[in-house]
Amino acid sequence: MVVKSTKLLSALDALVRRAAAAAANRSSSALMRDAIVRGLKTSEVIDTHLALARFIGAGEAPGNRSTNKNYFRDSGRQRAR
């Protein structure tokens, strides 16, 4: 068996631990292996636009930052102290 290291968000780690605790005699590693196999076997294509739809517009900012030269007028200059 090959050992791989993976970083999980705390919330995802908590879900894996809860699922492992609920499954009798199953380790977190075994559950993650099974989930990976199921994920690789599926032929479903994930639409990234739909997957990220709830985050679109979450960081609203003025729409003209890249074209408004006045926005960048003072960037890079030392401030008077």
N, C-alpha and C positions, 0 to 999 in steps of 0.2 A: 504494500500500500504506500502511496506517495503522500507526504504531508504537505499541505498548502496552508498558507496564512491568509486570512481575510479580515478586513475591517468592516464592522457592522455599526450602524447607528444604535444608540442605546435602546431606542424603542424597538428596533428589530431584534436585538439581542434578548430583550424582555419577552417578546413574542415567542422566540425559539425556546427559551427556557421554560415558559409556561406550557408550550406544546409538549416539550420533553417530559415535564413533570406529569402532564395529563396522560401521556402514553406510558403504559406499563412496560418497564424494563427497556426503554429506548433512550439512547443518549442524544444529546444535541447534535453531535456529529452525524449520527445515523439519520436523524430527521433532515439535516441539511443535505446529506448525500442523496436521499430519496427525492427531495425537492428539486435538486439540480437535475437528476435523471428525468423527472417528470417534465421539467421546464425544457430540457433539450429534446424530448420526444414530441412535444407539441408542435404543430405546424402553424399555429396562430401567429400572425404578424402583428406586432405592436405598432400602432399609429402614435408616433411620438408627440404629434400635435395634440391629440386627444389626451394622452397621458399627462402632458404638461399644461393642459388648458386652465386648470385652476390657478396656476402660477403666472399666467400671462397677464401683464398689467399690474402685478403685485408691487413692482418698484416704479411707480409712476414718476416721471420726471419731465421737464420741459422737452418738447419734441425737437427743438432746434439747437441742441447743444453741439452737434457736429458741424453745423453750418453757420452758427452765429459767432462771428469773429470777436464780438465784444465780450463774449463769455470767457474767451481765452486771453483777453487783452493783458491781464495782470499775472497770468500764470508764469511761474519761473522767476519772478522778480523777488528780490529780497524785501521784506517788510521793514519799515522804519521802526526802530526800537526806542 
